[in-house]
Each structure stands twice: as structure tokens, then as C-alpha cells.
């Protein structure tokens, strides 16, 4: 899987960082960024939670 944040939608709410702190980070421009673009499958539940918690639906999972 590959994780992508659409910065045209992201408002920097940081919900993804709370759900999956090793995968996302909130930067000074108040945008969330993917730190680990291809996280291991063992973190899938955290990534799925981050996707579901995003109020702007700015996070996508692309299956490889």
C-alpha cells in the first residue's frame, strides 16, 4: 500500500498524526505530510483509522 495526502484538501487538523504518528506529521505550514509513504502491512489498521478520521477526506490509500 502507498499512502497519499491531497494538500488541496488538507486543513492540518492533525487527526492522522494522532491516529498514526509514525506515518504522518504536521508541519509548520499546517499541512499533514506522509513520513512513511509505504508503511508495513502491520500498521494498516492505524492508516485505515487515519483515513476514516480525516474530516476533509484528504488521505488515500493506493493499493500496489
C-alpha positions as CSV (number, residue, x, y, z in Angstrom):
1,X,0.0,0.0,0.0
2,X,1.0,3.6,-0.6
3,X,-0.4,6.5,1.5
4,X,-1.0,9.9,-0.1
5,X,-2.3,13.2,1.3
6,X,-4.1,15.6,-1.0
7,X,-2.8,19.0,0.1
8,X,-5.5,20.8,-1.8
9,X,-8.0,19.3,0.7
10,X,-5.8,19.0,3.9
11,X,-6.6,21.6,6.6
12,X,-4.0,20.4,9.0
13,X,-6.4,19.1,11.7
14,X,-3.8,16.6,12.7
15,X,-6.2,13.7,13.3
16,X,-4.0,11.5,11.1
17,X,-1.0,12.3,13.3
18,X,-2.9,11.3,16.4
19,X,-4.0,8.0,14.8
20,X,-0.7,7.1,13.1
21,X,2.2,9.2,14.5
22,X,5.0,7.4,12.8
23,X,3.3,7.7,9.4
24,X,2.1,11.3,9.3
25,X,3.5,14.5,10.7
26,X,2.1,18.1,10.9
27,X,4.5,20.7,9.6
28,X,4.9,24.4,10.1
29,X,2.7,25.1,7.0
30,X,-0.3,23.5,8.9
31,X,-0.4,20.6,6.4
32,X,-0.1,16.9,7.1
33,X,2.6,15.0,5.4
34,X,3.3,11.3,4.9
35,X,6.6,10.4,6.6
36,X,6.4,6.7,5.6
37,X,4.8,6.5,2.2
38,X,4.8,2.7,2.1
39,X,4.2,1.6,5.7
40,X,4.3,-2.1,6.6
41,X,1.1,-4.0,6.5
42,X,1.3,-4.4,10.3
43,X,0.4,-0.7,10.5
44,X,-2.6,-1.0,8.2
45,X,-5.2,-0.6,11.0
46,X,-3.6,2.7,12.1
47,X,-3.6,4.0,8.5
48,X,-7.2,3.0,8.0
49,X,-8.1,4.8,11.2
50,X,-6.3,8.0,10.0
51,X,-8.2,7.8,6.7
52,X,-11.5,7.5,8.5
53,X,-10.8,10.3,10.9
54,X,-9.7,12.9,8.3
55,X,-12.5,15.5,8.3
56,X,-11.6,16.6,4.8
57,X,-11.1,13.1,3.3
58,X,-7.6,14.2,2.2
59,X,-5.9,10.9,2.8
60,X,-5.9,8.0,0.3
61,X,-4.5,4.5,0.3
62,X,-3.3,3.3,-3.1
63,X,-3.0,-0.5,-3.3
64,X,0.1,-1.7,-5.0
